Amino acid sequence: MAALSKGKPARTAPRWSFHERQETHRYPSPLSDAFWRAYAEPVEDFVKAAVQLCNALNLLDGAADVGSQALGRVRKGMDILHALTRTIRPTLLPSDGVLRQEWLSTSLLGTLAMMVLLDLTERRRILTCEKCGGVFVTKAYQARYCSDRCRFTAQKRRHRARQKGKVK
């Protein structure tokens, strides 16, 4: 990703005007060689950006309730998000006689970072599931698990542990 690749020019997705996209441009079939030549980020840049996004998510875990002790950690996570989203820009496009906003991005990881940023601004929390360790987003203040499956598994394990303690 360009924001993290020092000294390298940014790799950009193909650009066409809105009219060209609608009328004349022949998009390559997904997963074809032509598709990957037009849209793929260099693997090295993609992996670096993925590691940075993972680091940002870990630093921002629980960031909705920022206390003074965690402020430095959260700021570092925010700096990483800002670097990852640097290549994203808003645009207006006509749609059914009205203008609507879209985000243009040259990077899949930049797009994911923008989703995290928007989630945080909507007071959603980024948490790590206590069962599987996966990262998830929630508005619920009491959330501890990413899914019902993880919650049920954890409940069942606690129940079995209590039952085992009673038998002894």
N, C-alpha and C positions, 0 to 999 in steps of 0.2 A: 504494500500500500504506500502511496506517495507520501503520506504524512509521516511515516516512520522510516522511509528509505532516504537516508541523507545522501545528497548529491546525485540522486537518480531522478530523471524526469518522471512525471506522473503518467501512469498508464491510464488512458481514458477509453471509455466505451464509445462505440461509434455514435456520431451525432448527425441527426437529420432534422429538418424542420418538421413541424407538426403536420403540414400538408403532405410532405414527402412520405412521412410514416404512414399516413392514412391511404395515400393514393398510389405511390409508385415504388416504394422500397420493398424489396423481397427479402424478408427476414430469413436467416438460415434456420433449418430445422433444429430444434433443441437436441443437444448431445451429438450433433454432427461435427465433423472436423471444421467446417466453415463457422459453426457456432462458437467453438472453442477458440478459434483464431480471432474472432471478432470480440468476444466477451471475457475470455479467461484472464484472470490476473496471474502474473508469474507466481509459481508455487512458493518460492522462497518468500516473496512479499506477503502472500496469503497466510503462510504459517506464522510469520513474525506478527502479523496483525491479529491472528487468532490467539496467540500467546498473550499479546497485549490486552485484548478484550477479556480474556480469562482473568488476567491480573486485575483489570479494572473492576470486574464483577466481584472478585474476592475482596478488594479494598472497599467496595461500596455495599457489601453485604450488611443489610440493616441500616442503610444510610438515611432512611426517612426520619429517624430519631437521632439526629446528629448532636452528640454532646461534645463538650469542650475537649474531652480526652480523645475522642475519635476524630476530631476535626482535621488533623494532619493527614491521617490515613485516608479520609474521605476526599480531601483536596487532591491528594496524589491520584486517586481513582478518577476524579473529575478531570484532571489534566490529561490523563490517558484517553478518556472519552473525547475530550476536545480535540486531541490530535487525530483520533480515528475518524471523527466527523468533519474534519477540515475540508474534505473534498466534496461534501454534500451541499447542495444549494436548492432553495425553493424556486419554483417556477409556477406561472399561471398558464393554464391551458383552457381553451374553449371546449365546453361540453354541453350539448343540448341548449345552446343559446345563453349559457351563463359561464362565468369563469370559475375554475376550481383550482385549488392548489395541489401540486404534486411535489415530491422531493426527487431531485435528480442525483444519482450517485454513480461513481465509477468503481465502487468496491462493494462486494457483498458484506464484508466485515464492517465497512463504514456504515452500511445500511443497518446492520444489527446494532451497532453502537448508537446510532440515532434512535432506534427503537428503545434502547435502554434509557437514553437521555430523556425521551418523551415520557416514558413510564415514570421516571423519577420526578419529573415536573408535575405529573398528575397525582402525586403523593402515593404512588405505588411503591412497595418495598421489594428489594431484591434480596432473596434469602436462599440459604442452602438447606435442602431437605435433610432432616435428622435421620432418615432411614437410608436413602440411596446416595446422598451427597450431591444430587443434581441441583442446579440453580433454577429458581423459579421466581415469578413476579406475582405479587398479591397486594390487595388493599386491606385484607383482613389483618387486624392487629394481633390475633392469636395464632395465626398460621404457623405450622411447624413442618408440614409435609407438602410435597409437590402434587400429590394425587391422593384420591381415595384409597387406591391400592396400597400405597406406602403407609397411610394412616392406619388402615385395617391391619396390615402386617405388624406394625409397631404395637398396636393395641393387643393383638393376639399374642405377641411375644411377652408383653407385660402380664397379660392374664395367665399365660402358661407358667411364667416365673413365679407369680403369686401362688398358683395352684401347687407347684413343685415345692415351694416353701411350707405350705400347709401340710403336705403329706409327710414330711420328715419329722 
